[in-house]
Amino acid sequence: MEAAEWLFLIHNLPPKPPYLRAKVMRRLTQLGALALKRSIYLLPVNESTLEDFQWLRQEIGADGGDAWIVQGRFAGGLRDEEIREQFRTVRAAEYRTLAAEARSLLERLRERGDAPLDPALDADRRRLGRRVEAARRHDFFQADGREELEVLMSTIERLSERTVRTAAQAPAHGELRARTWVTRSGVKVDRMASAWLIRRFIDPAGTFVFVGTGDPMPAGALRFDMFEGEFTHDGDRCTFEVLLEMSGRTNDKALDAIGQIVHDIDLREDRFQRPETAGLSALVDGIAARYADDHRRLAESAPIFDALYASLGGSTTSSSTGA
């Protein structure tokens, strides 16, 4: 069997600022990187992991450090399966910790019975959901404990009341007119699909802005598919699913089906197993490989989502609620 290729991040950090080393270590942990040596970290090769390392390399450089990204194979010292097992061991330990917290939260939910979900309990549910989502994204080699944790989280979601975001968290649908919508640069399937949903069904006159790490936010902008954004992942739901619920079009079976497809691609799951999933994933990857400009990616992906919507039984006429 041909040896696998890996991505290596090698960094050299200055002694000052003193917080830099802790900041870099925290980011590497968030990315799911495996430590080989004090300054050498490893990830499997794919477009997302390369993008993650590239962002971190820029952050290190901005703080006065140096970093290099290398792609290569092991010729000796470590075997590929040994490395995969080390990744699994780290994720399995994380899954055990999250599962224990999920069981505790589940007990609290059961104790409340039919009482309304109080804000503190709901906040804990959302916080745990974000951590589980992050662990899943970095489970590159199917670690033990994932299925058990997903069953626990699914049970928590069933017992939790579905609550609409408060006005302090997200504006009402009626306020979404000709707004500026901001998301991370390098858009992929969830951001492409969400932008299509916004433009067609929520805010046809809206404009899109793409930002990188540290970029300023336009005044009055709405953030989507961003950390702590007004519209972003919620528990086990991707951003498209959150926006779909907000739009009030949850009875549209074609949009619901697209949400299932986007969910499985974005969260790397096979929950819904729709036959269109592999095809859409390949098309989105092709657009991302062909075009670096985010506006172009949205322009190229919109007809694909239009066609997918029509093929699933959606209306072929304009059906925007944002006009």
Sequence and secondary structure as in RCSB ss.txt:
>XXXX:A:sequence
MEAAEWLFLIHNLPPKPPYLRAKVMRRLTQLGALALKRSIYLLPVNESTLEDFQWLRQEIGADGGDAWIVQGRFA
GGLRDEEIREQFRTVRAAEYRTLAAEARSLLERLRERGDAPLDPALDADRRRLGRRVEAARRHDFFQADGREELE
VLMSTIERLSERTVRTAAQAPAHGELRARTWVTRSGVKVDRMASAWLIRRFIDPAGTFVFVGTGDPMPAGALRFD
MFEGEFTHDGDRCTFEVLLEMSGRTNDKALDAIGQIVHDIDLREDRFQRPETAGLSALVDGIAARYADDHRRLAE
SAPIFDALYASLGGSTTSSSTGA
>XXXX:A:secstr
     EEEEEEE  S STTHHHHHHHHHHHHT EEEETTEEEEE SHHHHHHHHHHHHHHHHTT EEEEEEE   
SSS HHHHHHHHHHHHHHHHHHHHHHHHHHHHHHHHHTTS   HHHHHHHHHHHHHHHHHHHT TT  TTHHHHH
HHHHHHHHHS      TTTS  GGG SS EEEEESS  HHHHHHHHHIIIII TT EEEEE TT    TT EEBS
STT SB  BTTB HHHHHHHHHT TT HHHHHHHHHHHHHHTT  SS  TTHHHHHHHHHHHHHH   HHHHHHH
HHHHHHHHHHHTT  SS   S  
